[in-house]
């Protein structure tokens, strides 16, 4: 059985040792940009807490910038996440597919409305 979405939570600060609050089991997660609301990540996972932890921004290292090292284009204060627990991984995958389908329908309708508005 699929649970309900949690409220949006800011990513914890890795430098202070804060932890991601998410199910240690199957479910789906969504990550978005705080300012724009744009979707940054969405997927089903057998361990949601682990999946979100791997997405979590790493502490900044000043020397990386000096030598052109990769330092993520965002930090924890710029993104937020929410989760939805599932009983099984199969259930989580089905729910993720349904949500992806709904998003595609929404974007098609939005694109059609924009084109129809420009034609008038």
C-alpha positions in Angstrom: 0.0 0.0 0.0 1.3 3.4 -0.9 1.4 6.0 1.8 0.9 9.8 1.6 3.5 12.3 0.4 5.4 13.9 3.3 5.6 17.7 3.4 8.5 19.4 1.6 11.7 19.3 3.7 15.0 21.2 3.1 18.1 19.0 2.6 20.0 18.6 5.9 23.4 20.2 6.4 26.0 17.6 5.9 28.6 19.7 7.7 26.5 19.6 10.9 25.9 15.9 10.6 22.1 16.2 10.0 20.3 13.2 8.5 17.8 12.8 5.7 14.4 11.9 7.0 13.1 9.3 4.7 11.9 5.6 4.7 14.6 3.0 4.9 12.6 0.9 2.5 10.8 1.1 -0.8 9.1 4.2 -2.0 9.3 7.2 -4.3 11.0 10.6 -3.8 10.9 14.0 -5.5 13.5 16.7 -5.3 12.8 20.3 -6.4 14.5 23.7 -6.7 13.2 25.9 -3.9 13.1 29.1 -5.9 11.6 28.0 -9.1 9.8 24.8 -8.1 11.5 22.9 -11.0 11.8 19.2 -10.6 15.4 18.2 -10.0 15.0 14.4 -9.3 12.2 11.9 -9.2 12.4 8.1 -8.9 11.3 4.9 -7.2 13.9 3.3 -4.9 14.2 0.1 -2.8 15.8 2.3 -0.1 14.5 5.9 -0.3 16.8 7.2 2.5 19.9 5.9 0.7 18.8 7.3 -2.6 18.3 10.7 -1.2 21.6 10.6 0.7 23.4 9.9 -2.5 21.8 13.1 -4.0 22.6 15.2 -1.0 25.1 18.0 -1.7 28.6 17.4 -0.4 30.4 19.9 1.8 32.2 22.6 -0.2 36.0 22.4 -0.6 37.6 25.7 -1.5 40.6 24.1 -3.2 38.2 22.3 -5.7 37.3 25.7 -7.2 40.9 26.7 -7.5 41.8 23.6 -9.5 38.5 23.4 -11.5 37.1 20.5 -9.5 33.4 19.6 -9.7 31.5 21.2 -7.0 27.7 20.8 -7.4 25.8 23.6 -9.0 23.4 23.8 -5.9 23.6 23.5 -2.2 21.3 22.1 0.4 19.5 25.4 1.0 18.5 25.6 -2.7 16.7 22.3 -2.9 14.0 20.4 -0.9 12.6 16.9 -1.0 9.5 14.9 -0.2 8.9 11.1 0.0 6.2 8.6 -0.2 6.6 5.1 1.3 5.5 1.9 -0.4 5.0 -1.7 0.8 7.1 -3.2 -2.0 9.5 -2.0 -4.7 7.0 -3.2 -7.4 4.3 -0.9 -5.9 6.7 2.0 -5.8 7.6 1.5 -9.5 3.9 1.4 -10.5 3.2 4.6 -8.6 6.2 6.3 -10.2 5.1 5.3 -13.7 1.6 6.6 -12.9 2.9 10.0 -11.7 5.2 10.3 -14.8 2.2 9.6 -17.0 0.2 12.3 -15.2 3.0 14.8 -15.7 3.3 14.0 -19.4 -0.4 14.6 -19.9 -0.2 17.9 -17.9 2.7 19.2 -20.1 1.0 18.2 -23.3 -2.2 20.1 -22.2 -0.1 23.1 -21.2 1.8 23.1 -24.5 -1.5 22.8 -26.4 -3.1 25.7 -24.4 -0.1 27.9 -25.1 -0.3 27.1 -28.9 -4.0 27.7 -28.9 -3.5 31.0 -27.1 -0.9 32.2 -29.6 -3.2 31.3 -32.5 -6.0 33.5 -31.3 
